[in-house]
């Protein structure tokens, strides 16, 4: 994060490449923060005893879906 706010390269082409890389890193950071939030939500459902139950329709979420996406809050039909 600190590197993203440092002054860029004065060379136009280098700066363009640098900006593109920064945009990718910022996007990855947003994705990571979103995934962390989803994991925290799943842990709260575990604590509440509702983990594995679709938050939309109330049906059980298939085991293979939970294996693929352990923080899934919805069954495949509702997702």
C-alpha positions as CSV (number, residue, x, y, z in Angstrom):
1,X,0.0,0.0,0.0
2,X,2.8,2.4,0.8
3,X,4.5,1.7,-2.5
4,X,1.3,2.7,-4.3
5,X,1.5,6.2,-3.0
6,X,5.2,6.9,-3.8
7,X,5.9,9.3,-6.7
8,X,6.0,7.7,-10.0
9,X,8.7,7.3,-12.6
10,X,9.1,10.5,-14.7
11,X,9.4,8.6,-17.9
12,X,5.9,8.5,-19.5
13,X,6.0,4.9,-20.7
14,X,7.4,3.6,-17.4
15,X,4.8,5.6,-15.5
16,X,2.0,4.1,-17.7
17,X,3.2,0.6,-16.9
18,X,3.6,1.5,-13.2
19,X,0.0,2.9,-13.1
20,X,-1.4,-0.2,-14.7
21,X,0.4,-2.3,-12.1
22,X,-0.9,-0.2,-9.3
23,X,-4.5,-0.6,-10.6
24,X,-4.1,-4.3,-10.7
25,X,-2.7,-4.3,-7.1
26,X,-5.5,-2.1,-5.9
27,X,-8.1,-4.5,-7.5
28,X,-6.5,-7.5,-5.9
29,X,-6.6,-5.7,-2.5
30,X,-10.3,-5.0,-2.9
31,X,-10.9,-8.7,-3.8
32,X,-8.9,-9.9,-0.8
33,X,-10.8,-7.6,1.5
34,X,-14.1,-8.8,0.1
35,X,-13.1,-12.4,0.6
36,X,-12.0,-11.7,4.2
37,X,-15.4,-10.2,4.9
38,X,-17.1,-13.3,3.4
39,X,-14.9,-15.6,5.6
40,X,-15.8,-13.6,8.7
41,X,-19.5,-13.9,7.8
42,X,-19.1,-17.6,7.4
43,X,-17.5,-17.9,10.8
44,X,-20.4,-15.9,12.3
45,X,-22.8,-18.4,10.7
46,X,-20.8,-21.3,12.2
47,X,-21.0,-19.7,15.6
48,X,-24.8,-19.1,15.1
49,X,-25.3,-22.7,13.9
50,X,-26.5,-21.7,10.5
51,X,-23.4,-22.5,8.5
52,X,-24.3,-24.6,5.4
53,X,-27.8,-23.2,5.2
54,X,-28.6,-20.8,2.3
55,X,-29.3,-17.3,3.6
56,X,-31.8,-16.7,0.8
57,X,-34.0,-19.8,0.6
58,X,-33.1,-21.7,3.8
59,X,-32.2,-24.9,2.0
60,X,-29.0,-26.8,2.8
61,X,-25.9,-25.8,0.7
62,X,-24.5,-28.8,-1.0
63,X,-21.3,-30.2,0.5
64,X,-19.4,-30.1,-2.8
65,X,-20.2,-26.3,-3.0
66,X,-19.0,-25.8,0.5
67,X,-15.8,-27.7,-0.3
68,X,-15.2,-25.5,-3.4
69,X,-16.3,-22.2,-1.7
70,X,-16.2,-22.7,2.1
71,X,-17.6,-19.2,2.8
72,X,-20.6,-19.7,0.4
73,X,-23.7,-18.1,1.9
74,X,-26.1,-19.2,-0.8
75,X,-26.9,-22.6,-2.4
76,X,-26.0,-22.9,-6.1
77,X,-29.6,-22.2,-7.1
78,X,-29.8,-18.9,-5.3
79,X,-26.2,-17.9,-6.2
